[in-house]
Structures are given as structure tokens and as C-alpha cells.
Amino acid sequence: MSGERWHKVVDNAAAITEDMPVSVEVGEVPIGVFRIGGELHAIEDVCPHAFARLSEGYVEGEEVECPLHAALFHVPTGECRRGPADRGIETYEVKVEDGSVYVLV
């Protein structure tokens, strides 16, 4: 995709834990950064069914449940695994450099 570039979103990667994702914005794009199995993943942070921050949802294993209506998403792939959402969510490439987290948007 043209126009993509790396954006620094978190100064301390260690602050993102398995049970404490982080919500950030790159421009007007809301992004949730999750730690799953020791790896960082970045996803669209708004449920496509109704406005709710997925980073405020319930995380179990590799899935996050929307806090509003319980739609279920696979964090590494963005796949919607249970409605009421009718589509998956965007995922973004993540890298860590010098302890800081960057997302490709």
C-alpha cells in the first residue's frame, strides 16, 4: 500500500503485557497493540459491529472479545470468529527497535 510508513507508538515495549494491551492512534487510525505468546501484534482497535475499543475487551489466548457485544477476533490474523461483527479487523505489522514499538500504517 503506498503511503505506508513506520510510526513509533509505544516508548517501552515491556509495558505491553499479555493482560494489558495498549490503545494508540496513528493520525486518525485507532490501533490496539497486544502481546500474545510473547509477540506483539497490532490490530484495528474498533469493533466493526459497534464502536467499542477492542483493547478494552477480554483477551484469552490469541483472541479478544469485544467488550460491548462479545464479537470475537483472532488477534494475529484479524479473523472474526464470532458475531455480531460481520467482518474481520485490520492487522498491522509491528517491530521493536531499542525498546520502542513501531507500527506500519
Number of C-alpha atoms within 10 A of each C-alpha: 5 5 5 9 10 14 16 15 19 19 14 12 19 11 13 18 17 17 13 15 22 20 20 17 13 14 8 7 12 14 26 23 29 26 23 20 10 10 12 21 22 27 26 23 26 20 28 17 15 13 11 16 18 28 26 19 20 15 23 12 10 15 20 23 22 28 16 15 14 16 22 25 26 20 29 18 17 21 16 21 17 15 15 16 19 13 16 20 19 15 22 18 13 20 18 15 10 8 13 14 21 21 23 15 18
